[in-house]
Amino acid sequence: MNNLFRFLISAVSVIVLSGCGDESEKSSGPKPLVVGMEMRYPPFEMRNAQNEPDGISVRMAEDLAAYLERPVEIQDVEWDGIIPSLKTGKIDLIISSMTRTDERAKAIDFSEGYVTNGLCMLVGKDSKIQLVSDLIPGESKVAVKLATTGHTFAKEALPGIELVVLDDSATCVLEVVQGKADAFIYDQISIYNYWKKYQDATRPILQPIREETWAIGIKKGNDELRLGVNAFLKDYQEKGSFDVLADRYMATEKKEFEELGVPFIFH
């Protein structure tokens, strides 16, 4: 009886372990592509009425993951923590309307560019400011969002201008609306959308102070992923997928920018 009992136990163990192995194989699969973005930048990174991730960058991330044959996971990350999150491996990619700069390239790698954008200004509706050179050292105040290219530009190119450095772009806009700052330096789409929201109090200067290129951020040394991302971007552009997203999410902006002769170009 003892031998029979041991035989039965062994047989059951083999069956159970075999079943576990099959289940493990079924549950294993491609690792999720974890994409970080700050959900405060419509129409690129935002949340819809159901509080779900939405926007051009979200659709891009989904399509990129499908191209790489991986599931996607979107993480909402504060802007000043997004590069550290990539460096420490909490996320695999940054798709968050990020400008490719030499300074950032010291910390992370970048894909090929996919958008040419520009730094612009929002000023008071009755302001006499037309150009960045109209800002007066010792008199003018400029609002900038912390850790953005607008912040970097203002520090480097506007000596003598008082900077109001804030964590949130909407708060920067209120500085202009309330007359506490003479200008807010940020990117074209945001400046345009904030002007639409505060047309009674503000005026946009949409001709770029300087042009910039957006790219996807990748952890240093992850060349396999970088090559895959670049292949995706090339395919996406050739298929006209960027234009489809632009027509879906920013048809009005695209039309008005074209009428104004202001460049906003998907590569």
VEXFI-523867 format. One record per residue (C-alpha): residue in three letters; residue number from 1; x, y, z. Coordinates in steps of 0.02 Angstrom, whole numbers, plus 50000, padded with zeros to 5 digits. Example, Ala and Ser with C-alpha at 12.3 -4.5 7.8 and 13.67 -1.06 7.14 Angstrom:
// VEXFI-523867
+-----+-----+-------+-------+-------+
| res |   n |     X |     Y |     Z |
+-----+-----+-------+-------+-------+
| ALA |   1 | 50615 | 49775 | 50390 |
| SER |   2 | 50684 | 49947 | 50357 |
+-----+-----+-------+-------+-------+
This chain:
// VEXFI-523867
+-----+-----+-------+-------+-------+
| res |   n |     X |     Y |     Z |
+-----+-----+-------+-------+-------+
| MET |   1 | 50000 | 50000 | 50000 |
| ASN |   2 | 50141 | 50120 | 50041 |
| ASN |   3 | 50220 | 50095 | 49870 |
| LEU |   4 | 50053 | 50120 | 49784 |
| PHE |   5 | 50021 | 50277 | 49886 |
| ARG |   6 | 50193 | 50348 | 49839 |
| PHE |   7 | 50160 | 50308 | 49657 |
| LEU |   8 | 49993 | 50398 | 49658 |
| ILE |   9 | 50069 | 50552 | 49743 |
| SER |  10 | 50209 | 50559 | 49614 |
| ALA |  11 | 50086 | 50543 | 49471 |
| VAL |  12 | 49976 | 50683 | 49538 |
| SER |  13 | 50130 | 50794 | 49563 |
| VAL |  14 | 50184 | 50770 | 49383 |
| ILE |  15 | 50010 | 50815 | 49320 |
| VAL |  16 | 50001 | 50972 | 49429 |
| LEU |  17 | 50175 | 51032 | 49381 |
| SER |  18 | 50140 | 50999 | 49198 |
| GLY |  19 | 49980 | 51101 | 49211 |
| CYS |  20 | 50074 | 51245 | 49296 |
| GLY |  21 | 50204 | 51242 | 49159 |
| ASP |  22 | 50071 | 51254 | 49024 |
| GLU |  23 | 49986 | 51399 | 49115 |
| SER |  24 | 50153 | 51489 | 49136 |
| GLU |  25 | 50185 | 51474 | 48950 |
| LYS |  26 | 50012 | 51539 | 48912 |
| SER |  27 | 50030 | 51689 | 49029 |
| SER |  28 | 50206 | 51732 | 48970 |
| GLY |  29 | 50218 | 51842 | 48819 |
| PRO |  30 | 50296 | 52003 | 48757 |
| LYS |  31 | 50340 | 52124 | 48896 |
| PRO |  32 | 50228 | 52279 | 48902 |
| LEU |  33 | 50299 | 52436 | 48822 |
| VAL |  34 | 50286 | 52563 | 48963 |
| VAL |  35 | 50267 | 52739 | 48894 |
| GLY |  36 | 50278 | 52892 | 49006 |
| MET |  37 | 50192 | 53056 | 48968 |
| GLU |  38 | 50124 | 53204 | 49065 |
| MET |  39 | 49936 | 53210 | 49035 |
| ARG |  40 | 49924 | 53399 | 49035 |
| TYR |  41 | 49955 | 53444 | 48855 |
| PRO |  42 | 49802 | 53429 | 48743 |
| PRO |  43 | 49780 | 53379 | 48606 |
| PHE |  44 | 49937 | 53273 | 48622 |
| GLU |  45 | 49934 | 53206 | 48801 |
| MET |  46 | 49772 | 53222 | 48899 |
| ARG |  47 | 49627 | 53129 | 48979 |
| ASN |  48 | 49455 | 53113 | 48902 |
| ALA |  49 | 49286 | 53133 | 48987 |
| GLN |  50 | 49302 | 52957 | 49057 |
| ASN |  51 | 49473 | 53002 | 49132 |
| GLU |  52 | 49560 | 52886 | 49009 |
| PRO |  53 | 49724 | 52930 | 48922 |
| ASP |  54 | 49688 | 53013 | 48757 |
| GLY |  55 | 49770 | 53119 | 48623 |
| ILE |  56 | 49893 | 53108 | 48480 |
| SER |  57 | 50036 | 53041 | 48586 |
| VAL |  58 | 49925 | 52907 | 48664 |
| ARG |  59 | 49869 | 52845 | 48493 |
| MET |  60 | 50051 | 52850 | 48434 |
| ALA |  61 | 50104 | 52747 | 48585 |
| GLU |  62 | 49969 | 52618 | 48551 |
| ASP |  63 | 50018 | 52605 | 48368 |
| LEU |  64 | 50203 | 52595 | 48411 |
| ALA |  65 | 50172 | 52453 | 48534 |
| ALA |  66 | 50069 | 52360 | 48402 |
| TYR |  67 | 50210 | 52386 | 48276 |
| LEU |  68 | 50334 | 52311 | 48400 |
| GLU |  69 | 50209 | 52172 | 48441 |
| ARG |  70 | 50201 | 52217 | 48624 |
| PRO |  71 | 50058 | 52269 | 48738 |
| VAL |  72 | 50062 | 52451 | 48793 |
| GLU |  73 | 50054 | 52528 | 48965 |
| ILE |  74 | 50032 | 52717 | 48980 |
| GLN |  75 | 50097 | 52802 | 49137 |
| ASP |  76 | 50054 | 52981 | 49185 |
| VAL |  77 | 50218 | 53057 | 49246 |
| GLU |  78 | 50252 | 53233 | 49311 |
| TRP |  79 | 50362 | 53328 | 49190 |
| ASP |  80 | 50508 | 53359 | 49307 |
| GLY |  81 | 50514 | 53173 | 49347 |
| ILE |  82 | 50495 | 53102 | 49173 |
| ILE |  83 | 50680 | 53090 | 49126 |
| PRO |  84 | 50727 | 53014 | 49295 |
| SER |  85 | 50588 | 52886 | 49270 |
| LEU |  86 | 50664 | 52837 | 49103 |
| LYS |  87 | 50842 | 52829 | 49171 |
| THR |  88 | 50791 | 52716 | 49315 |
| GLY |  89 | 50690 | 52599 | 49204 |
| LYS |  90 | 50518 | 52640 | 49272 |
| ILE |  91 | 50465 | 52679 | 49094 |
| ASP |  92 | 50534 | 52620 | 48926 |
| LEU |  93 | 50498 | 52776 | 48823 |
| ILE |  94 | 50449 | 52958 | 48838 |
| ILE |  95 | 50315 | 53011 | 48712 |
| SER |  96 | 50266 | 53177 | 48786 |
| SER |  97 | 50293 | 53317 | 48658 |
| MET |  98 | 50474 | 53323 | 48715 |
| THR |  99 | 50595 | 53436 | 48624 |
| ARG | 100 | 50759 | 53355 | 48577 |
| THR | 101 | 50900 | 53460 | 48651 |
| ASP | 102 | 51087 | 53439 | 48672 |
| GLU | 103 | 51069 | 53453 | 48860 |
| ARG | 104 | 50937 | 53315 | 48871 |
| ALA | 105 | 51038 | 53207 | 48751 |
| LYS | 106 | 51174 | 53198 | 48883 |
| ALA | 107 | 51052 | 53101 | 48994 |
| ILE | 108 | 50945 | 53002 | 48870 |
| ASP | 109 | 50943 | 52949 | 48689 |
| PHE | 110 | 50818 | 53013 | 48562 |
| SER | 111 | 50728 | 52944 | 48411 |
| GLU | 112 | 50721 | 53035 | 48247 |
| GLY | 113 | 50612 | 53190 | 48257 |
| TYR | 114 | 50427 | 53181 | 48215 |
| VAL | 115 | 50368 | 53361 | 48239 |
| THR | 116 | 50443 | 53532 | 48203 |
| ASN | 117 | 50370 | 53655 | 48326 |
| GLY | 118 | 50422 | 53823 | 48395 |
| LEU | 119 | 50438 | 53923 | 48554 |
| CYS | 120 | 50312 | 54065 | 48557 |
| MET | 121 | 50243 | 54197 | 48675 |
| LEU | 122 | 50077 | 54237 | 48755 |
| VAL | 123 | 50061 | 54420 | 48806 |
| GLY | 124 | 49925 | 54534 | 48872 |
| LYS | 125 | 49793 | 54583 | 48746 |
| ASP | 126 | 49843 | 54767 | 48748 |
| SER | 127 | 50029 | 54735 | 48764 |
| LYS | 128 | 50147 | 54825 | 48645 |
| ILE | 129 | 50261 | 54673 | 48640 |
| GLN | 130 | 50279 | 54601 | 48465 |
| LEU | 131 | 50449 | 54518 | 48473 |
| VAL | 132 | 50553 | 54439 | 48610 |
| SER | 133 | 50673 | 54586 | 48588 |
| ASP | 134 | 50534 | 54701 | 48651 |
| LEU | 135 | 50558 | 54629 | 48826 |
| ILE | 136 | 50651 | 54757 | 48932 |
| PRO | 137 | 50790 | 54702 | 49052 |
| GLY | 138 | 50756 | 54765 | 49226 |
| GLU | 139 | 50572 | 54795 | 49188 |
| SER | 140 | 50491 | 54646 | 49102 |
| LYS | 141 | 50434 | 54487 | 49189 |
| VAL | 142 | 50419 | 54323 | 49096 |
| ALA | 143 | 50327 | 54168 | 49158 |
| VAL | 144 | 50404 | 53998 | 49115 |
| LYS | 145 | 50364 | 53819 | 49160 |
| LEU | 146 | 50500 | 53732 | 49259 |
| ALA | 147 | 50618 | 53618 | 49161 |
| THR | 148 | 50546 | 53661 | 48989 |
| THR | 149 | 50640 | 53728 | 48840 |
| GLY | 150 | 50552 | 53894 | 48869 |
| HIS | 151 | 50632 | 53899 | 49041 |
| THR | 152 | 50803 | 53854 | 48970 |
| PHE | 153 | 50789 | 53981 | 48829 |
| ALA | 154 | 50738 | 54122 | 48946 |
| LYS | 155 | 50882 | 54086 | 49066 |
| GLU | 156 | 51009 | 54085 | 48925 |
| ALA | 157 | 50943 | 54217 | 48805 |
| LEU | 158 | 50855 | 54346 | 48913 |
| PRO | 159 | 50982 | 54420 | 49034 |
| GLY | 160 | 50908 | 54549 | 49150 |
| ILE | 161 | 50729 | 54486 | 49125 |
| GLU | 162 | 50644 | 54430 | 49285 |
| LEU | 163 | 50584 | 54251 | 49269 |
| VAL | 164 | 50430 | 54185 | 49358 |
| VAL | 165 | 50464 | 53998 | 49365 |
| LEU | 166 | 50312 | 53890 | 49401 |
| ASP | 167 | 50271 | 53704 | 49398 |
| ASP | 168 | 50114 | 53715 | 49292 |
| SER | 169 | 50083 | 53797 | 49123 |
| ALA | 170 | 49905 | 53848 | 49168 |
| THR | 171 | 49973 | 53946 | 49316 |
| CYS | 172 | 50099 | 54031 | 49202 |
| VAL | 173 | 49955 | 54086 | 49090 |
| LEU | 174 | 49862 | 54160 | 49238 |
| GLU | 175 | 50015 | 54267 | 49275 |
| VAL | 176 | 49988 | 54349 | 49105 |
| VAL | 177 | 49798 | 54355 | 49119 |
| GLN | 178 | 49811 | 54443 | 49287 |
| GLY | 179 | 49947 | 54562 | 49228 |
| LYS | 180 | 50080 | 54492 | 49344 |
| ALA | 181 | 50192 | 54440 | 49199 |
| ASP | 182 | 50221 | 54524 | 49031 |
| ALA | 183 | 50238 | 54361 | 48935 |
| PHE | 184 | 50233 | 54173 | 48947 |
| ILE | 185 | 50357 | 54077 | 48838 |
| TYR | 186 | 50299 | 53903 | 48787 |
| ASP | 187 | 50264 | 53801 | 48630 |
| GLN | 188 | 50149 | 53849 | 48488 |
| ILE | 189 | 50003 | 53732 | 48516 |
| SER | 190 | 49990 | 53773 | 48701 |
| ILE | 191 | 50003 | 53960 | 48670 |
| TYR | 192 | 49869 | 53948 | 48537 |
| ASN | 193 | 49751 | 53847 | 48648 |
| TYR | 194 | 49777 | 53959 | 48800 |
| TRP | 195 | 49741 | 54112 | 48693 |
| LYS | 196 | 49579 | 54030 | 48635 |
| LYS | 197 | 49532 | 54008 | 48818 |
| TYR | 198 | 49577 | 54186 | 48869 |
| GLN | 199 | 49546 | 54289 | 48712 |
| ASP | 200 | 49479 | 54436 | 48813 |
| ALA | 201 | 49641 | 54455 | 48909 |
| THR | 202 | 49783 | 54386 | 48801 |
| ARG | 203 | 49861 | 54391 | 48629 |
| PRO | 204 | 49969 | 54254 | 48550 |
| ILE | 205 | 50131 | 54286 | 48459 |
| LEU | 206 | 50140 | 54126 | 48357 |
| GLN | 207 | 50289 | 54162 | 48245 |
| PRO | 208 | 50421 | 54054 | 48327 |
| ILE | 209 | 50558 | 54132 | 48432 |
| ARG | 210 | 50654 | 53976 | 48377 |
| GLU | 211 | 50605 | 53812 | 48297 |
| GLU | 212 | 50617 | 53649 | 48393 |
| THR | 213 | 50602 | 53464 | 48355 |
| TRP | 214 | 50503 | 53340 | 48457 |
| ALA | 215 | 50569 | 53163 | 48474 |
| ILE | 216 | 50539 | 53005 | 48577 |
| GLY | 217 | 50651 | 52984 | 48729 |
| ILE | 218 | 50740 | 52816 | 48752 |
| LYS | 219 | 50855 | 52753 | 48890 |
| LYS | 220 | 51040 | 52770 | 48849 |
| GLY | 221 | 51111 | 52618 | 48763 |
| ASN | 222 | 50945 | 52537 | 48716 |
| ASP | 223 | 50991 | 52532 | 48533 |
| GLU | 224 | 50874 | 52390 | 48487 |
| LEU | 225 | 50722 | 52487 | 48547 |
| ARG | 226 | 50786 | 52648 | 48468 |
| LEU | 227 | 50804 | 52565 | 48298 |
| GLY | 228 | 50630 | 52491 | 48314 |
| VAL | 229 | 50556 | 52661 | 48359 |
| ASN | 230 | 50642 | 52744 | 48211 |
| ALA | 231 | 50578 | 52610 | 48092 |
| PHE | 232 | 50403 | 52639 | 48161 |
| LEU | 233 | 50414 | 52828 | 48138 |
| LYS | 234 | 50472 | 52808 | 47958 |
| ASP | 235 | 50329 | 52687 | 47921 |
| TYR | 236 | 50204 | 52799 | 48011 |
| GLN | 237 | 50254 | 52951 | 47910 |
| GLU | 238 | 50251 | 52856 | 47744 |
| LYS | 239 | 50076 | 52791 | 47780 |
| GLY | 240 | 50012 | 52967 | 47820 |
| SER | 241 | 49963 | 52916 | 47996 |
| PHE | 242 | 50023 | 53080 | 48072 |
| ASP | 243 | 49906 | 53176 | 47958 |
| VAL | 244 | 49762 | 53064 | 48009 |
| LEU | 245 | 49794 | 53102 | 48193 |
| ALA | 246 | 49814 | 53288 | 48158 |
| ASP | 247 | 49647 | 53293 | 48067 |
| ARG | 248 | 49566 | 53198 | 48211 |
| TYR | 249 | 49634 | 53298 | 48356 |
| MET | 250 | 49688 | 53469 | 48293 |
| ALA | 251 | 49598 | 53509 | 48130 |
| THR | 252 | 49556 | 53687 | 48185 |
| GLU | 253 | 49733 | 53725 | 48243 |
| LYS | 254 | 49808 | 53652 | 48085 |
| LYS | 255 | 49695 | 53756 | 47974 |
| GLU | 256 | 49726 | 53919 | 48069 |
| PHE | 257 | 49914 | 53890 | 48075 |
| GLU | 258 | 49915 | 53864 | 47887 |
| GLU | 259 | 49816 | 54024 | 47861 |
| LEU | 260 | 49937 | 54120 | 47973 |
| GLY | 261 | 50087 | 54047 | 47884 |
| VAL | 262 | 50150 | 53976 | 48048 |
| PRO | 263 | 50245 | 53812 | 48033 |
| PHE | 264 | 50186 | 53661 | 48130 |
| ILE | 265 | 50251 | 53511 | 48037 |
| PHE | 266 | 50237 | 53324 | 48066 |
| HIS | 267 | 50390 | 53243 | 47987 |
+-----+-----+-------+-------+-------+
